[in-house]
Amino acid sequence: MNNTDISVLHQQALWRSRRGMLELDLLFRPFAEACFEKLSGELQLVFVEMLECDDFELLDLTRQPEQISRYTTLIHMVLQFRKTGEIVDPKPSL
């Protein structure tokens, strides 16, 4: 991916991280703002894809991250960022 592609993806992530539920806004928007560019290209794509889920699906994922294995790593990263303000990739690759 080139810088333009990454910039477009980042804008998509920022836009899609604006949710209808305040709980989700408080999780995903700060993560998208602070951490998106630090993610690998693959995780960036998966993050934007994950944000296409509806609010209730995302809320369920925050409570049971293992529900959809493709999103588990990212959900853990988002939750960890919310607690500590740092991103820690528990698994280097998907």
Secondary structure, 3 states (H helix, E strand, C coil): CCHHHHHHHHHHHHHHCCCCCHHHHHHHHHHHHHHHHHCCHHHHHHHHHHCCCCHHHHHHHHHCHHHCHHHHHHHHHHHHHHHHCCCCCCCCCC
